[in-house]
Amino acid sequence: MAGYFKLVDAHDDGFRVKLTAPDGTLVAVSTFYATKEEAIAGIELIREIAGTGPVVDHSRVESSEQDELFFGLQSAPDRDGRVRRDA
């Protein structure tokens, strides 16, 4: 079974989307949406970003082994079109 999106009521009379892993682990919670239609549009946007969005690392480097975790992941290009690790 794949992960899934769960549309839930927000405490402030709107809606939120929860992205859940196949084992039921909560992965992410969306921003507030005023209507179900906005929430559904948000799900489509999340799907697009998750499938095509680059990884932009703004964390500190603790060891050279950690840099290997990003090997093979797409990074965001800078203004010159070069891919680099942001600090």
C-alpha positions in Angstrom: 0.0 0.0 0.0 1.2 3.5 -0.8 1.2 6.4 1.5 -1.9 8.6 1.4 -3.4 12.0 1.9 -5.9 12.5 4.7 -8.3 15.4 4.5 -9.2 16.5 8.1 -11.2 19.2 9.8 -9.0 22.0 11.2 -9.8 23.4 14.6 -10.4 26.8 13.1 -13.4 25.8 10.9 -11.3 24.9 7.8 -9.3 22.0 6.5 -5.8 20.6 6.6 -4.2 17.7 4.7 -2.1 15.1 6.4 0.5 13.2 4.4 0.8 9.7 5.9 3.3 7.0 5.2 2.1 3.4 4.4 2.7 2.4 8.0 0.5 5.2 9.3 3.3 7.5 10.3 2.5 11.2 9.9 4.9 12.7 7.5 3.6 16.2 7.0 0.7 18.5 7.8 -0.4 21.2 5.4 -1.2 24.8 5.8 -4.8 25.8 6.6 -7.4 25.7 3.8 -10.7 27.5 4.1 -12.6 25.1 1.8 -12.4 21.5 0.7 -11.8 22.7 -2.8 -8.7 24.6 -1.7 -7.5 21.6 0.2 -7.9 19.3 -2.8 -6.0 21.8 -5.0 -3.4 21.8 -2.2 -3.1 18.0 -2.5 -2.5 18.4 -6.3 0.2 21.0 -5.6 1.9 18.8 -3.0 1.9 15.9 -5.4 3.6 18.0 -8.1 6.2 19.4 -5.7 7.0 16.1 -4.1 7.5 14.5 -7.5 9.6 17.2 -9.1 10.8 19.5 -6.3 14.6 19.8 -5.7 16.2 19.2 -2.4 17.6 22.4 -0.9 19.8 21.7 2.2 20.0 24.7 4.6 21.3 22.5 7.5 24.8 22.5 8.9 27.2 19.9 7.7 28.3 17.7 10.7 30.4 15.2 8.8 31.6 14.3 5.3 29.5 11.1 5.5 26.3 13.2 5.7 27.1 14.7 2.3 26.9 11.2 0.9 23.2 11.1 1.9 22.5 13.7 -0.8 24.4 11.8 -3.5 22.0 11.2 -6.4 19.4 13.7 -5.2 18.5 16.7 -7.3 19.6 20.0 -5.9 18.3 23.5 -6.7 20.4 25.4 -9.3 21.8 28.8 -8.5 21.3 31.9 -10.6 24.1 30.7 -13.0 22.4 27.4 -13.5 25.0 25.5 -11.4 23.9 23.0 -8.8 25.5 23.6 -5.4 24.8 23.0 -1.8 23.3 26.1 -0.1 24.8 27.1 3.3 
